[in-house]
C-alpha cells in the first residue's frame, strides 16, 4: 500500500518578524523581540500571506509601546 502526501502549500513571500529574542513581556503579553502574541507566533507557520500581513500591520504600534516601557530589543524592527 502506498501513501500519497499532499502537495506542499504555496511558499510565503511574507517573512517572519522574529529576531530570535524570544521573551514574553508580561505586562503586554507581546514578544520583546518581534512584538507578536503567543497566538500570533504559533499561528504564523500555517497562516496565509493576508493573515501574516495583518499581523505585521499591528507590530509598529506595539514596538513603540515596548520601547516606551524600556524594552529595547523591539527598537529595531526587522524588515517584512
PDB file of N, CA, C and O in Angstrom, chain B, residues numbered from 101:
ATOM      1  N   UNK B 101       0.840  -1.168   0.000  1.00  0.00           N
ATOM      2  CA  UNK B 101       0.000   0.000   0.000  1.00  0.00           C
ATOM      3  C   UNK B 101       0.892   1.240   0.000  1.00  0.00           C
ATOM      4  O   UNK B 101       1.819   1.346   0.802  1.00  0.00           O
ATOM      5  N   UNK B 102       0.607   2.163  -0.895  1.00  0.00           N
ATOM      6  CA  UNK B 102       1.398   3.387  -0.949  1.00  0.00           C
ATOM      7  C   UNK B 102       0.585   4.551  -0.395  1.00  0.00           C
ATOM      8  O   UNK B 102      -0.644   4.570  -0.458  1.00  0.00           O
ATOM      9  N   UNK B 103       1.308   5.509   0.142  1.00  0.00           N
ATOM     10  CA  UNK B 103       0.683   6.695   0.711  1.00  0.00           C
ATOM     11  C   UNK B 103       1.127   7.886  -0.113  1.00  0.00           C
ATOM     12  O   UNK B 103       2.314   8.055  -0.392  1.00  0.00           O
ATOM     13  N   UNK B 104       0.175   8.704  -0.496  1.00  0.00           N
ATOM     14  CA  UNK B 104       0.489   9.904  -1.254  1.00  0.00           C
ATOM     15  C   UNK B 104       0.395  11.107  -0.335  1.00  0.00           C
ATOM     16  O   UNK B 104      -0.645  11.361   0.272  1.00  0.00           O
ATOM     17  N   UNK B 105       1.472  11.832  -0.241  1.00  0.00           N
ATOM     18  CA  UNK B 105       1.484  13.036   0.586  1.00  0.00           C
ATOM     19  C   UNK B 105       0.834  14.171  -0.186  1.00  0.00           C
ATOM     20  O   UNK B 105       0.961  14.250  -1.408  1.00  0.00           O
ATOM     21  N   UNK B 106       0.134  15.053   0.528  1.00  0.00           N
ATOM     22  CA  UNK B 106      -0.443  16.204  -0.169  1.00  0.00           C
ATOM     23  C   UNK B 106       0.660  17.124  -0.656  1.00  0.00           C
ATOM     24  O   UNK B 106       1.735  17.179  -0.058  1.00  0.00           O
ATOM     25  N   UNK B 107       0.405  17.844  -1.736  1.00  0.00           N
ATOM     26  CA  UNK B 107       1.437  18.774  -2.227  1.00  0.00           C
ATOM     27  C   UNK B 107       1.682  19.865  -1.193  1.00  0.00           C
ATOM     28  O   UNK B 107       0.775  20.235  -0.447  1.00  0.00           O
ATOM     29  N   UNK B 108       2.899  20.376  -1.150  1.00  0.00           N
ATOM     30  CA  UNK B 108       3.180  21.446  -0.199  1.00  0.00           C
ATOM     31  C   UNK B 108       2.372  22.687  -0.542  1.00  0.00           C
ATOM     32  O   UNK B 108       2.039  22.920  -1.704  1.00  0.00           O
ATOM     33  N   UNK B 109       2.063  23.472   0.462  1.00  0.00           N
ATOM     34  CA  UNK B 109       1.340  24.718   0.249  1.00  0.00           C
ATOM     35  C   UNK B 109       2.229  25.723  -0.459  1.00  0.00           C
ATOM     36  O   UNK B 109       3.426  25.495  -0.631  1.00  0.00           O
ATOM     37  N   UNK B 110       1.640  26.830  -0.866  1.00  0.00           N
ATOM     38  CA  UNK B 110       2.431  27.844  -1.554  1.00  0.00           C
ATOM     39  C   UNK B 110       3.480  28.431  -0.618  1.00  0.00           C
ATOM     40  O   UNK B 110       3.263  28.555   0.587  1.00  0.00           O
ATOM     41  N   UNK B 111       4.594  28.782  -1.186  1.00  0.00           N
ATOM     42  CA  UNK B 111       5.665  29.405  -0.411  1.00  0.00           C
ATOM     43  C   UNK B 111       5.255  30.839  -0.123  1.00  0.00           C
ATOM     44  O   UNK B 111       4.820  31.563  -1.018  1.00  0.00           O
ATOM     45  N   UNK B 112       5.396  31.240   1.121  1.00  0.00           N
ATOM     46  CA  UNK B 112       5.016  32.592   1.511  1.00  0.00           C
ATOM     47  C   UNK B 112       6.115  33.571   1.161  1.00  0.00           C
ATOM     48  O   UNK B 112       7.301  33.269   1.293  1.00  0.00           O
ATOM     49  N   UNK B 113       5.718  34.728   0.721  1.00  0.00           N
ATOM     50  CA  UNK B 113       6.663  35.804   0.437  1.00  0.00           C
ATOM     51  C   UNK B 113       6.806  36.740   1.635  1.00  0.00           C
ATOM     52  O   UNK B 113       7.640  37.645   1.625  1.00  0.00           O
ATOM     53  N   UNK B 114       5.986  36.519   2.670  1.00  0.00           N
ATOM     54  CA  UNK B 114       5.996  37.381   3.850  1.00  0.00           C
ATOM     55  C   UNK B 114       6.905  36.746   4.898  1.00  0.00           C
ATOM     56  O   UNK B 114       6.615  35.674   5.429  1.00  0.00           O
ATOM     57  N   UNK B 115       8.004  37.428   5.182  1.00  0.00           N
ATOM     58  CA  UNK B 115       8.988  36.900   6.132  1.00  0.00           C
ATOM     59  C   UNK B 115       8.544  37.126   7.568  1.00  0.00           C
ATOM     60  O   UNK B 115       7.835  38.083   7.881  1.00  0.00           O
ATOM     61  N   UNK B 116       8.975  36.230   8.417  1.00  0.00           N
ATOM     62  CA  UNK B 116       8.681  36.336   9.843  1.00  0.00           C
ATOM     63  C   UNK B 116       9.400  37.533  10.458  1.00  0.00           C
ATOM     64  O   UNK B 116      10.534  37.830  10.083  1.00  0.00           O
ATOM     65  N   UNK B 117       8.754  38.224  11.396  1.00  0.00           N
ATOM     66  CA  UNK B 117       9.406  39.329  12.074  1.00  0.00           C
ATOM     67  C   UNK B 117      10.309  38.869  13.217  1.00  0.00           C
ATOM     68  O   UNK B 117      10.888  39.701  13.915  1.00  0.00           O
ATOM     69  N   UNK B 118      10.435  37.576  13.414  1.00  0.00           N
ATOM     70  CA  UNK B 118      11.239  37.032  14.509  1.00  0.00           C
ATOM     71  C   UNK B 118      12.696  37.470  14.372  1.00  0.00           C
ATOM     72  O   UNK B 118      13.288  37.381  13.296  1.00  0.00           O
ATOM     73  N   UNK B 119      13.270  37.951  15.497  1.00  0.00           N
ATOM     74  CA  UNK B 119      14.686  38.331  15.514  1.00  0.00           C
ATOM     75  C   UNK B 119      15.455  37.496  16.541  1.00  0.00           C
ATOM     76  O   UNK B 119      16.533  37.879  16.995  1.00  0.00           O
ATOM     77  N   UNK B 120      14.880  36.362  16.889  1.00  0.00           N
ATOM     78  CA  UNK B 120      15.490  35.396  17.816  1.00  0.00           C
ATOM     79  C   UNK B 120      15.728  35.958  19.214  1.00  0.00           C
ATOM     80  O   UNK B 120      16.663  35.554  19.905  1.00  0.00           O
ATOM     81  N   UNK B 121      14.885  36.877  19.614  1.00  0.00           N
ATOM     82  CA  UNK B 121      14.831  37.325  21.012  1.00  0.00           C
ATOM     83  C   UNK B 121      13.435  36.922  21.474  1.00  0.00           C
ATOM     84  O   UNK B 121      12.474  37.679  21.334  1.00  0.00           O
ATOM     85  N   UNK B 122      13.346  35.739  22.016  1.00  0.00           N
ATOM     86  CA  UNK B 122      12.050  35.147  22.324  1.00  0.00           C
ATOM     87  C   UNK B 122      11.787  35.198  23.824  1.00  0.00           C
ATOM     88  O   UNK B 122      12.014  34.232  24.553  1.00  0.00           O
ATOM     89  N   UNK B 123      11.306  36.348  24.254  1.00  0.00           N
ATOM     90  CA  UNK B 123      10.987  36.591  25.656  1.00  0.00           C
ATOM     91  C   UNK B 123       9.664  37.333  25.683  1.00  0.00           C
ATOM     92  O   UNK B 123       9.499  38.341  24.996  1.00  0.00           O
ATOM     93  N   UNK B 124       8.732  36.845  26.465  1.00  0.00           N
ATOM     94  CA  UNK B 124       7.435  37.500  26.528  1.00  0.00           C
ATOM     95  C   UNK B 124       7.457  38.615  27.574  1.00  0.00           C
ATOM     96  O   UNK B 124       7.933  38.427  28.694  1.00  0.00           O
ATOM     97  N   UNK B 125       6.940  39.759  27.192  1.00  0.00           N
ATOM     98  CA  UNK B 125       6.815  40.917  28.076  1.00  0.00           C
ATOM     99  C   UNK B 125       5.522  40.724  28.866  1.00  0.00           C
ATOM    100  O   UNK B 125       4.429  40.842  28.312  1.00  0.00           O
ATOM    101  N   UNK B 126       5.647  40.431  30.154  1.00  0.00           N
ATOM    102  CA  UNK B 126       4.494  40.057  30.982  1.00  0.00           C
ATOM    103  C   UNK B 126       3.363  41.095  30.979  1.00  0.00           C
ATOM    104  O   UNK B 126       2.200  40.711  30.849  1.00  0.00           O
ATOM    105  N   UNK B 127       3.659  42.389  31.116  1.00  0.00           N
ATOM    106  CA  UNK B 127       2.548  43.355  31.168  1.00  0.00           C
ATOM    107  C   UNK B 127       1.708  43.411  29.885  1.00  0.00           C
ATOM    108  O   UNK B 127       0.505  43.668  29.950  1.00  0.00           O
ATOM    109  N   UNK B 128       2.320  43.176  28.731  1.00  0.00           N
ATOM    110  CA  UNK B 128       1.583  43.287  27.465  1.00  0.00           C
ATOM    111  C   UNK B 128       1.235  41.940  26.855  1.00  0.00           C
ATOM    112  O   UNK B 128       0.259  41.833  26.113  1.00  0.00           O
ATOM    113  N   UNK B 129       2.015  40.912  27.154  1.00  0.00           N
ATOM    114  CA  UNK B 129       1.819  39.614  26.514  1.00  0.00           C
ATOM    115  C   UNK B 129       2.427  39.541  25.127  1.00  0.00           C
ATOM    116  O   UNK B 129       2.109  38.634  24.358  1.00  0.00           O
ATOM    117  N   UNK B 130       3.297  40.485  24.797  1.00  0.00           N
ATOM    118  CA  UNK B 130       3.944  40.528  23.484  1.00  0.00           C
ATOM    119  C   UNK B 130       5.388  40.066  23.606  1.00  0.00           C
ATOM    120  O   UNK B 130       6.029  40.249  24.641  1.00  0.00           O
ATOM    121  N   UNK B 131       5.884  39.467  22.537  1.00  0.00           N
ATOM    122  CA  UNK B 131       7.288  39.071  22.492  1.00  0.00           C
ATOM    123  C   UNK B 131       8.146  40.335  22.474  1.00  0.00           C
ATOM    124  O   UNK B 131       7.859  41.278  21.736  1.00  0.00           O
ATOM    125  N   UNK B 132       9.187  40.346  23.282  1.00  0.00           N
ATOM    126  CA  UNK B 132      10.077  41.510  23.340  1.00  0.00           C
ATOM    127  C   UNK B 132      10.904  41.665  22.068  1.00  0.00           C
ATOM    128  O   UNK B 132      11.419  42.752  21.808  1.00  0.00           O
ATOM    129  N   UNK B 133      11.043  40.625  21.283  1.00  0.00           N
ATOM    130  CA  UNK B 133      11.817  40.704  20.056  1.00  0.00           C
ATOM    131  C   UNK B 133      10.999  41.110  18.850  1.00  0.00           C
ATOM    132  O   UNK B 133      11.428  41.954  18.063  1.00  0.00           O
ATOM    133  N   UNK B 134       9.814  40.513  18.697  1.00  0.00           N
ATOM    134  CA  UNK B 134       9.027  40.771  17.481  1.00  0.00           C
ATOM    135  C   UNK B 134       7.695  41.453  17.741  1.00  0.00           C
ATOM    136  O   UNK B 134       7.046  41.906  16.798  1.00  0.00           O
ATOM    137  N   UNK B 135       7.275  41.538  18.987  1.00  0.00           N
ATOM    138  CA  UNK B 135       6.031  42.203  19.399  1.00  0.00           C
ATOM    139  C   UNK B 135       4.767  41.414  19.049  1.00  0.00           C
ATOM    140  O   UNK B 135       3.663  41.956  19.108  1.00  0.00           O
ATOM    141  N   UNK B 136       4.923  40.133  18.684  1.00  0.00           N
ATOM    142  CA  UNK B 136       3.731  39.316  18.439  1.00  0.00           C
ATOM    143  C   UNK B 136       3.266  38.655  19.733  1.00  0.00           C
ATOM    144  O   UNK B 136       4.035  38.515  20.684  1.00  0.00           O
ATOM    145  N   UNK B 137       1.995  38.251  19.755  1.00  0.00           N
ATOM    146  CA  UNK B 137       1.456  37.479  20.868  1.00  0.00           C
ATOM    147  C   UNK B 137       1.815  36.011  20.670  1.00  0.00           C
ATOM    148  O   UNK B 137       2.234  35.611  19.584  1.00  0.00           O
ATOM    149  N   UNK B 138       1.652  35.219  21.707  1.00  0.00           N
ATOM    150  CA  UNK B 138       1.883  33.770  21.579  1.00  0.00           C
ATOM    151  C   UNK B 138       0.984  33.197  20.493  1.00  0.00           C
ATOM    152  O   UNK B 138       1.423  32.374  19.689  1.00  0.00           O
ATOM    153  N   UNK B 139      -0.264  33.628  20.469  1.00  0.00           N
ATOM    154  CA  UNK B 139      -1.211  33.127  19.462  1.00  0.00           C
ATOM    155  C   UNK B 139      -0.738  33.463  18.044  1.00  0.00           C
ATOM    156  O   UNK B 139      -0.828  32.630  17.142  1.00  0.00           O
ATOM    157  N   UNK B 140      -0.239  34.678  17.854  1.00  0.00           N
ATOM    158  CA  UNK B 140       0.251  35.074  16.529  1.00  0.00           C
ATOM    159  C   UNK B 140       1.501  34.295  16.144  1.00  0.00           C
ATOM    160  O   UNK B 140       1.671  33.919  14.985  1.00  0.00           O
ATOM    161  N   UNK B 141       2.368  34.055  17.108  1.00  0.00           N
ATOM    162  CA  UNK B 141       3.596  33.305  16.843  1.00  0.00           C
ATOM    163  C   UNK B 141       3.263  31.878  16.437  1.00  0.00           C
ATOM    164  O   UNK B 141       3.813  31.364  15.463  1.00  0.00           O
ATOM    165  N   UNK B 142       2.366  31.235  17.178  1.00  0.00           N
ATOM    166  CA  UNK B 142       2.041  29.833  16.884  1.00  0.00           C
ATOM    167  C   UNK B 142       1.242  29.700  15.588  1.00  0.00           C
ATOM    168  O   UNK B 142       1.353  28.679  14.909  1.00  0.00           O
ATOM    169  N   UNK B 143       0.448  30.693  15.233  1.00  0.00           N
ATOM    170  CA  UNK B 143      -0.346  30.632  14.005  1.00  0.00           C
ATOM    171  C   UNK B 143       0.480  30.952  12.760  1.00  0.00           C
ATOM    172  O   UNK B 143       0.077  30.610  11.648  1.00  0.00           O
ATOM    173  N   UNK B 144       1.632  31.605  12.935  1.00  0.00           N
ATOM    174  CA  UNK B 144       2.411  32.113  11.799  1.00  0.00           C
ATOM    175  C   UNK B 144       2.719  31.040  10.754  1.00  0.00           C
ATOM    176  O   UNK B 144       2.542  31.279   9.559  1.00  0.00           O
ATOM    177  N   UNK B 145       3.171  29.881  11.179  1.00  0.00           N
ATOM    178  CA  UNK B 145       3.627  28.871  10.214  1.00  0.00           C
ATOM    179  C   UNK B 145       2.507  28.341   9.318  1.00  0.00           C
ATOM    180  O   UNK B 145       2.780  27.851   8.223  1.00  0.00           O
ATOM    181  N   UNK B 146       1.278  28.428   9.757  1.00  0.00           N
ATOM    182  CA  UNK B 146       0.174  27.941   8.926  1.00  0.00           C
ATOM    183  C   UNK B 146      -0.698  29.069   8.377  1.00  0.00           C
ATOM    184  O   UNK B 146      -1.720  28.814   7.741  1.00  0.00           O
ATOM    185  N   UNK B 147      -0.293  30.316   8.623  1.00  0.00           N
ATOM    186  CA  UNK B 147      -1.066  31.478   8.168  1.00  0.00           C
ATOM    187  C   UNK B 147      -0.795  31.776   6.700  1.00  0.00           C
ATOM    188  O   UNK B 147       0.314  31.582   6.203  1.00  0.00           O
ATOM    189  N   UNK B 148      -1.834  32.253   6.017  1.00  0.00           N
ATOM    190  CA  UNK B 148      -1.631  32.697   4.636  1.00  0.00           C
ATOM    191  C   UNK B 148      -1.027  34.096   4.649  1.00  0.00           C
ATOM    192  O   UNK B 148      -0.922  34.727   5.700  1.00  0.00           O
ATOM    193  N   UNK B 149      -0.635  34.571   3.480  1.00  0.00           N
ATOM    194  CA  UNK B 149       0.044  35.870   3.414  1.00  0.00           C
ATOM    195  C   UNK B 149      -0.840  37.013   3.906  1.00  0.00           C
ATOM    196  O   UNK B 149      -0.333  37.945   4.529  1.00  0.00           O
ATOM    197  N   UNK B 150      -2.141  36.970   3.645  1.00  0.00           N
ATOM    198  CA  UNK B 150      -3.034  38.041   4.101  1.00  0.00           C
ATOM    199  C   UNK B 150      -3.059  38.104   5.624  1.00  0.00           C
ATOM    200  O   UNK B 150      -3.050  39.190   6.204  1.00  0.00           O
ATOM    201  N   UNK B 151      -3.092  36.949   6.267  1.00  0.00           N
ATOM    202  CA  UNK B 151      -3.082  36.903   7.727  1.00  0.00           C
ATOM    203  C   UNK B 151      -1.749  37.396   8.262  1.00  0.00           C
ATOM    204  O   UNK B 151      -1.707  38.142   9.240  1.00  0.00           O
ATOM    205  N   UNK B 152      -0.663  36.983   7.627  1.00  0.00           N
ATOM    206  CA  UNK B 152       0.665  37.429   8.058  1.00  0.00           C
ATOM    207  C   UNK B 152       0.795  38.946   7.924  1.00  0.00           C
ATOM    208  O   UNK B 152       1.342  39.604   8.809  1.00  0.00           O
ATOM    209  N   UNK B 153       0.301  39.493   6.832  1.00  0.00           N
ATOM    210  CA  UNK B 153       0.368  40.947   6.645  1.00  0.00           C
ATOM    211  C   UNK B 153      -0.476  41.668   7.691  1.00  0.00           C
ATOM    212  O   UNK B 153      -0.097  42.746   8.151  1.00  0.00           O
ATOM    213  N   UNK B 154      -1.603  41.095   8.071  1.00  0.00           N
ATOM    214  CA  UNK B 154      -2.441  41.696   9.111  1.00  0.00           C
ATOM    215  C   UNK B 154      -1.711  41.696  10.452  1.00  0.00           C
ATOM    216  O   UNK B 154      -1.795  42.664  11.207  1.00  0.00           O
ATOM    217  N   UNK B 155      -1.000  40.618  10.746  1.00  0.00           N
ATOM    218  CA  UNK B 155      -0.206  40.554  11.981  1.00  0.00           C
ATOM    219  C   UNK B 155       0.898  41.608  11.930  1.00  0.00           C
ATOM    220  O   UNK B 155       1.090  42.354  12.890  1.00  0.00           O
ATOM    221  N   UNK B 156       1.618  41.669  10.819  1.00  0.00           N
ATOM    222  CA  UNK B 156       2.703  42.640  10.686  1.00  0.00           C
ATOM    223  C   UNK B 156       2.216  44.079  10.841  1.00  0.00           C
ATOM    224  O   UNK B 156       2.939  44.925  11.368  1.00  0.00           O
ATOM    225  N   UNK B 157       0.997  44.361  10.388  1.00  0.00           N
ATOM    226  CA  UNK B 157       0.455  45.712  10.469  1.00  0.00           C
ATOM    227  C   UNK B 157       0.243  46.161  11.911  1.00  0.00           C
ATOM    228  O   UNK B 157       0.254  47.360  12.190  1.00  0.00           O
ATOM    229  N   UNK B 158       0.051  45.224  12.821  1.00  0.00           N
ATOM    230  CA  UNK B 158      -0.167  45.563  14.234  1.00  0.00           C
ATOM    231  C   UNK B 158       1.143  45.815  14.990  1.00  0.00           C
ATOM    232  O   UNK B 158       1.122  46.397  16.075  1.00  0.00           O
ATOM    233  N   UNK B 159       2.257  45.393  14.444  1.00  0.00           N
ATOM    234  CA  UNK B 159       3.508  45.408  15.192  1.00  0.00           C
ATOM    235  C   UNK B 159       4.140  46.782  15.418  1.00  0.00           C
ATOM    236  O   UNK B 159       4.673  47.003  16.506  1.00  0.00           O
ATOM    237  N   UNK B 160       4.118  47.717  14.471  1.00  0.00           N
ATOM    238  CA  UNK B 160       4.784  49.003  14.716  1.00  0.00           C
ATOM    239  C   UNK B 160       4.267  49.717  15.966  1.00  0.00           C
ATOM    240  O   UNK B 160       5.065  50.219  16.757  1.00  0.00           O
ATOM    241  N   UNK B 161       2.974  49.772  16.153  1.00  0.00           N
ATOM    242  CA  UNK B 161       2.410  50.433  17.331  1.00  0.00           C
ATOM    243  C   UNK B 161       2.827  49.713  18.611  1.00  0.00           C
ATOM    244  O   UNK B 161       3.121  50.355  19.619  1.00  0.00           O
ATOM    245  N   UNK B 162       2.853  48.400  18.573  1.00  0.00           N
ATOM    246  CA  UNK B 162       3.282  47.629  19.740  1.00  0.00           C
ATOM    247  C   UNK B 162       4.749  47.887  20.056  1.00  0.00           C
ATOM    248  O   UNK B 162       5.128  48.022  21.219  1.00  0.00           O
ATOM    249  N   UNK B 163       5.573  47.954  19.010  1.00  0.00           N
ATOM    250  CA  UNK B 163       7.006  48.199  19.228  1.00  0.00           C
ATOM    251  C   UNK B 163       7.226  49.546  19.909  1.00  0.00           C
ATOM    252  O   UNK B 163       8.074  49.665  20.793  1.00  0.00           O
ATOM    253  N   UNK B 164       6.474  50.549  19.504  1.00  0.00           N
ATOM    254  CA  UNK B 164       6.587  51.869  20.131  1.00  0.00           C
ATOM    255  C   UNK B 164       6.286  51.756  21.623  1.00  0.00           C
ATOM    256  O   UNK B 164       7.014  52.308  22.448  1.00  0.00           O
ATOM    257  N   UNK B 165       5.230  51.050  21.966  1.00  0.00           N
ATOM    258  CA  UNK B 165       4.872  50.892  23.377  1.00  0.00           C
ATOM    259  C   UNK B 165       5.943  50.113  24.141  1.00  0.00           C
ATOM    260  O   UNK B 165       6.253  50.443  25.286  1.00  0.00           O
ATOM    261  N   UNK B 166       6.502  49.092  23.517  1.00  0.00           N
ATOM    262  CA  UNK B 166       7.554  48.322  24.183  1.00  0.00           C
ATOM    263  C   UNK B 166       8.798  49.175  24.413  1.00  0.00           C
ATOM    264  O   UNK B 166       9.422  49.096  25.471  1.00  0.00           O
ATOM    265  N   UNK B 167       9.153  49.982  23.434  1.00  0.00           N
ATOM    266  CA  UNK B 167      10.309  50.872  23.581  1.00  0.00           C
ATOM    267  C   UNK B 167      10.041  51.875  24.702  1.00  0.00           C
ATOM    268  O   UNK B 167      10.922  52.149  25.516  1.00  0.00           O
ATOM    269  N   UNK B 168       8.838  52.415  24.742  1.00  0.00           N
ATOM    270  CA  UNK B 168       8.487  53.368  25.806  1.00  0.00           C
ATOM    271  C   UNK B 168       8.595  52.728  27.193  1.00  0.00           C
ATOM    272  O   UNK B 168       8.868  53.415  28.177  1.00  0.00           O
ATOM    273  N   UNK B 169       8.382  51.418  27.266  1.00  0.00           N
ATOM    274  CA  UNK B 169       8.465  50.710  28.542  1.00  0.00           C
ATOM    275  C   UNK B 169       9.868  50.189  28.824  1.00  0.00           C
ATOM    276  O   UNK B 169      10.078  49.450  29.786  1.00  0.00           O
ATOM    277  N   UNK B 170      10.828  50.572  27.987  1.00  0.00           N
ATOM    278  CA  UNK B 170      12.214  50.196  28.226  1.00  0.00           C
ATOM    279  C   UNK B 170      12.605  48.839  27.685  1.00  0.00           C
ATOM    280  O   UNK B 170      13.630  48.285  28.084  1.00  0.00           O
ATOM    281  N   UNK B 171      11.810  48.295  26.786  1.00  0.00           N
ATOM    282  CA  UNK B 171      12.130  47.015  26.166  1.00  0.00           C
ATOM    283  C   UNK B 171      12.809  47.330  24.835  1.00  0.00           C
ATOM    284  O   UNK B 171      12.154  47.458  23.800  1.00  0.00           O
ATOM    285  N   UNK B 172      14.124  47.450  24.883  1.00  0.00           N
ATOM    286  CA  UNK B 172      14.870  47.958  23.738  1.00  0.00           C
ATOM    287  C   UNK B 172      15.058  46.948  22.614  1.00  0.00           C
ATOM    288  O   UNK B 172      15.416  47.348  21.507  1.00  0.00           O
ATOM    289  N   UNK B 173      14.835  45.668  22.846  1.00  0.00           N
ATOM    290  CA  UNK B 173      15.003  44.689  21.770  1.00  0.00           C
ATOM    291  C   UNK B 173      14.007  44.933  20.649  1.00  0.00           C
ATOM    292  O   UNK B 173      14.240  44.508  19.517  1.00  0.00           O
ATOM    293  N   UNK B 174      12.909  45.606  20.936  1.00  0.00           N
ATOM    294  CA  UNK B 174      11.913  45.894  19.906  1.00  0.00           C
ATOM    295  C   UNK B 174      12.225  47.193  19.159  1.00  0.00           C
ATOM    296  O   UNK B 174      11.489  47.568  18.247  1.00  0.00           O
ATOM    297  N   UNK B 175      13.292  47.873  19.529  1.00  0.00           N
ATOM    298  CA  UNK B 175      13.592  49.177  18.950  1.00  0.00           C
ATOM    299  C   UNK B 175      13.999  49.089  17.485  1.00  0.00           C
ATOM    300  O   UNK B 175      13.813  50.047  16.735  1.00  0.00           O
ATOM    301  N   UNK B 176      14.541  47.976  17.076  1.00  0.00           N
ATOM    302  CA  UNK B 176      14.989  47.810  15.690  1.00  0.00           C
ATOM    303  C   UNK B 176      14.128  46.764  15.008  1.00  0.00           C
ATOM    304  O   UNK B 176      14.504  45.592  14.976  1.00  0.00           O
ATOM    305  N   UNK B 177      12.980  47.154  14.460  1.00  0.00           N
ATOM    306  CA  UNK B 177      12.109  46.169  13.804  1.00  0.00           C
ATOM    307  C   UNK B 177      12.783  45.540  12.597  1.00  0.00           C
ATOM    308  O   UNK B 177      13.515  46.203  11.862  1.00  0.00           O
ATOM    309  N   UNK B 178      12.530  44.267  12.403  1.00  0.00           N
ATOM    310  CA  UNK B 178      13.066  43.598  11.221  1.00  0.00           C
ATOM    311  C   UNK B 178      12.222  43.993  10.017  1.00  0.00           C
ATOM    312  O   UNK B 178      11.057  44.361  10.170  1.00  0.00           O
ATOM    313  N   UNK B 179      12.791  43.921   8.841  1.00  0.00           N
ATOM    314  CA  UNK B 179      12.042  44.297   7.645  1.00  0.00           C
ATOM    315  C   UNK B 179      11.143  43.146   7.222  1.00  0.00           C
ATOM    316  O   UNK B 179      11.531  41.984   7.348  1.00  0.00           O
ATOM    317  N   UNK B 180       9.940  43.449   6.721  1.00  0.00           N
ATOM    318  CA  UNK B 180       8.995  42.390   6.308  1.00  0.00           C
ATOM    319  C   UNK B 180       9.454  41.626   5.102  1.00  0.00           C
ATOM    320  O   UNK B 180       8.762  40.715   4.649  1.00  0.00           O
TER     321      UNK B 180
END
